[in-house]
Amino acid sequence: MPPRDSSRSLPALPRMSVQMSLQLAVLLTLALGGCENDAAPAETTDAGHVDVPAPTAWLTVLDVLSFTRGKDGVAPGFNIDGVVSADGDEASCGKSDFIAPWGATGVDNQFARLVPLIELSGIGALEGIVEAVIKDGGLLILVQLEGVDDQKNDSDVRLRVRLGSGAPLLGTDGQVLAGQTFHLHDNSPETTLNGTIVDGLLTTNAVDTELPIVVFGVGYALKLRKAQFRGRLTESGGLTDGFLGGAVPITSILEIAKKAEEGQKGVYDLVSAIMETAGDLSRDKDTGLCTEISATFGFSSVSAFLMDDKLAP
């Protein structure tokens, strides 16, 4: 939606007598009063303050997407496999679970252990590449919250994850500005998760989905099994302290690394060496190796709008 041009002045209105003004006000009141309105009336307090109903749906766009890290057995994430694994557990290929900063046990986030290795390997700039791609409009993940009756506590809400299109405007701090309008990408996924809000904290159920990833201008769909969301609603209509986690097939990571090889030599060999025994989920009985790795991304989002009358070309 283009900003209003405040430099344009409104045309001068003809002067109106007090009597004519009162008559016009009466006519408008009668006309509005006779129209049917399905919306629930706003409640008025004793002091005359009108409580406007909270919106039941709003849209946000991710402005930050980063890798999470673990330290001293603590890392953000989710219990993807439903068990608490200790060191040496066969089902997790010997990988132990974390404890979340908020106290949850059995957290599967094996990728958090690999982040330091990736940074030391010389390809730690990949996190900066993701940030740059977001700001260039190549990775606009739209998170739409629907069915919200209470922004503090609601036992039944829906979260839709889609992909937007458009070049975002950036503020003086270099971050994506809130309140922008985007188109829906023509290859946007349609993922819906059920969730709840407790004390302003949104959590969702687990669902299989895909996370759109752009590597050197080429888009990929990073598969996430049992993906879950967690984030706190902000008064400005966004999400903060957000986490997205799930099980990622190692083959999917290798496919992205193979394409990244075109822009940075040695990436594929390095990633494949790190990933060879890094899995902690979906153990293959024949090879004894886990074919999936648990991962959790940190994110935040700001309010946005969607031009839904047509898809972007």
C-alpha positions, 0 to 999 in steps of 0.5 A: 500500500503506497504511503499517503502523500501529505503534501497534497492539500484537500480541496476547500469545503463550502462553509455550512451553517450550524443548523445545516450541520446539525441536520446533516448529522441527524441524517447520517445518524438515521442512515447508519442506524438503519443499516444492518451490521453483522459485526459485534458492537464495541463495548463502552465503559462507564468513562465513555472509553470504547474498547475496540475488539482485537483483530482475529487474524494478522500477518507477519513477515520474518525479518530474522532467521538464524541458527541456534547454539547450545551450551552446557547441555542447554539449547532451544528446541523441541522434543521431536521424537518424544523421548529423552535420550542420553549419551549412548542411546542407540535410537539417537545414534549415541546423541544426548538431548538438551534442556530448553532455556524454558525448562523443557527436557528431551530437546532435539537440536543436534544441529546446535552442536555443529554450528561451532564447527561450521563457523570454524570451517570458514563457511560461517558466513552462511548465516550472513547470507541468509540475512542478506537474502531476507533483506533482498526479498529472496526469502520472505516467509509469511506467518499468518495467525488466524482465529485469535479471540484473545491475544493473551490466552486462546486455546484454538488458533491456526498458523499458516506459513507461506512465502511472499514476493517483493523487495522489502524496505529497510529502516535506518538500522538495516532491518525490515520495516514493519507494516509493508505490503507483499505479494504471495509467491506463485510457488508458495507452500500452504502449511497450516498448524494448530496452536494455542496462546498461553500468557501471550506465548504461541505454541503449535502442534507438529506437522510435516512442512517445507521451509523455502531456502534460497542459495545463490539465487536458486530456491529450494524447499528444505523439508522439515518433519514434525516442525513446530513453532514457538514465539511471543506475540508483540503489541505491534503485531509481530512475533519475538523470541521465536523458534522453529524446529524439526527433523531435517533429512540429511539428503536435503542438506546435501542437495543444498550444499551441492548447489552452494558449491557453485558459489563457494568451492569446497562447501559440499565436501565439508558439509558432507564430512560433517553430516556423515555421522551427525544425524540423531533421528530416524536410525537406519537399521541396516547402516546404523546411521541416523538419516535425519538431524534435528535443528532449530532456527531462531526468528523474529517477525514484524507486522505485514500486509498481503496483496491477495487479489492476485499472485505476483508474476 
